[in-house]
Amino acid sequence: MTTRRTAIAALSATLLLGLTSAGTAASASSDGVRQGVGHGAGPGETYKRTELYFGGNRPDGSEITPAEFELFLDKEVTPAFPDGLTWLEGHGQWMGGKEDSYVLIILYPFHDRDANGELEEIREDYKAQFEQQSVLRADSTDRVSF
């Protein structure tokens, strides 16, 4: 697949999932952290945002049910991120095949030094438990106000 087709496919998938962030186009400082407090950036603080995309089928084609995924969340994810998270059921394609999927969105403060390791452990645990080749990870920053 050409670079142009790959870029268009990635953009289309992002738009179809509706997971784009309106605030990600804001200016960034040289260290990659958005500035803006006191400069009209709106309320809130800059947080890290990680999206994890989990395949919804095992290699034999059997479904990973929402109940199984929720149990995984309860045992593996919630203890690492007890302040909250969002998960969505999705539909996607991987390696030429269509399958249902689960999308996990976690927002966490920059000072959370354990988050990266926790997220990588979640990815590895899911791959092992459900025989997955990969769990996609996408990181960005967002303005967050509670």
N, C-alpha and C positions, 0 to 999 in steps of 0.2 A: 504494500500500500504506500502511496506517495506521501511525503510529508504534508502536503496540502490537504489530501484526503483524510489523513490522520487528524490533522488539526480541526477540520470541519466536523469529523465524526465526534471528536472529543467535545467540541463546542455544542453540537446538537444534543449529545447525551446530557451535558450539564443543563442545558436549557429545558430539555424534556423532564428531567428530574426536578426542576424548580428549586435547586439547592444553591443557586448563586446568591451571593451576599451583596446587597446594594452598597454597603459601606466599604467593600474591599478595594475600590478604586481611589480611595483617599491617599493623600501624599504620605510618603514614608521617610523617616530620617535615615541617616547613613547606616544605622544599626538594624534597620528593618522594622522598627517599632513605630507605629503611627503616633504622631504628635497631635496636639490639638486642644489640650486643656487651656481654656482662656482664649482660644483663637477661633471661636465659632464652630467647633466640631460637634457640638451637641452634648447632651448629658452622657454620663457613663465613664467607664474606664476601658483601656485597651486590654483585651483578653486574647489568649490563644484559642483557636478553634481547630479541632481535629474531627474529621469525618472518616469513619471506617466503613468500608463496603464489604459485607459478608455474603458469600455465595449461599444460595438457598437449597442446593441439591448436593447430595453425596455423589461420589464417583459412579456408584451403581445406578444413579438416576432417582433414587428415593429422596423424598422431600425432607428438608429440615423444617419441622413444623414451627409455627409461632410459639407454641407451648415449649418446645425444646429450646428455642432461641431465648424466650423469657427466662427459663431456668438457667441458661448460660449467663444471661445478664445478672440475675440474682446472685449467682455463685461467684462469678469472675469479674464483673464490671462494677456493680454497685459498691462492693467493699473498697475498691480503689477510687471511686468517684462518688462518694455518698451525698455530695451537695446537689446532684441532679444531672440528668442527661435526657436526650431525646432519641427515640428510635422510630424508624419508619419502615414499612414494607415497601419494596420497590420491585421493579422489573428491569432486567438488563441483559447484556450479552457478554459472554466471556469465551474467548478462543473459538469463535464461530458459532456458538450455541446460545440460545436464549434460556434464561432461567430467572426464577424469582430470587430476590435478594433482600437483605436487611441493611439499612443504613443507620449508623450510630453517630450522633453529633454530641460532642463534648466541648464545653467552653470552660476554660480554667485560667486563673491568673498567671501572669508571667513568672511570679515568684514561686510557683509550684514546681520545685526541682525534681520531684518524684514522678511527675506526670509522664514524661517521655518513656521512662522505663516501664511504668505501669501499662501504657498503651502498647508497647512492644510485646509485653508479656501476654496481654489480651489477644493480640494477633496470633502469637505462637500457640496459645492454648486452643483457640478456635480451630486453627489449621490441624492441630493434632486430634482434637476431639471429634471433628466432623470430616476428617480426611480431605482437607482443602489444599490446593496448590498455593493459594495466595489469599491475602486479605488486603485490599487496596487501602492506603492511607493518604489523606490529603490534609495539609496543614495551611492555615491562614491566620489572619488577625481580624478582630471585629471590635467595634465599640459596643460595650455591654452596659445596660442599666437595669437594675432590678427594682 
